[in-house]
Amino acid sequence: MPADRLANIYRTRLRHTQRRGQPTLALAATVNLLLAAEEELLHIGQINAADASWTFMLFLNADATAVVACTAVARRATPTRPDSEAK
């Protein structure tokens, strides 16, 4: 899918998550990166945390050799930040 089309979709998701107070990781930055990629065709990957607290979206370049952007949205009201267990 073209990056600019994805940017529009994820900009809407950003507004919805902000209105609901739903935690996200790098969602605004992802929208900006997708906008900058313009019409580049991207692949999308999804990873769900083992405890189902977060869903991560990966945006890969056309040949799936590099990550263009990555974001996550909390699936619960008060999730544990994914990086907190590493400390």
C-alpha positions, -999 to +999 in steps of 0.1 A: +000+000+000+013+035-007+029+052+024+008+084+020-024+064+021-012+046+052-003+080+067-040+091+064-052+060+080-028+062+109-034+099+114-071+091+120-060+064+144-038+089+162-068+113+167-090+084+180-064+072+205-058+107+217-095+113+222-099+081+242-066+086+261-053+053+248-016+049+252+005+046+221+042+044+213+056+065+184+023+069+166+027+106+158+063+099+146+051+070+125+025+093+108+053+118+100+076+090+086+048+076+064+040+111+051+077+116+042+078+083+024+050+097+001+040+071-026+066+044-017+049+010-015+051-005+019+044-039+035+027-040+069+034-064+097+017-069+130+030-082+163+009-088+193+025-088+227+023-122+245+001-108+272-021-090+246-014-056+262+001-040+230-002-044+193+028-033+172+026-023+136+057-025+114+060-007+081+085-023+058+100-010+025+088-026-008+113-055-007+108-060+031+145-054+039+141-023+061+117-010+087+104+024+076+084+030+108+070+012+138+043+020+163+023+004+190-012+008+205-022-004+240-050-029+240-058-024+277-066+007+297-034+006+318-008-016+301+028-021+312+052-002+289+070-029+268+104-015+277+098-016+315+106-053+318+140-048+302+151-026+332 
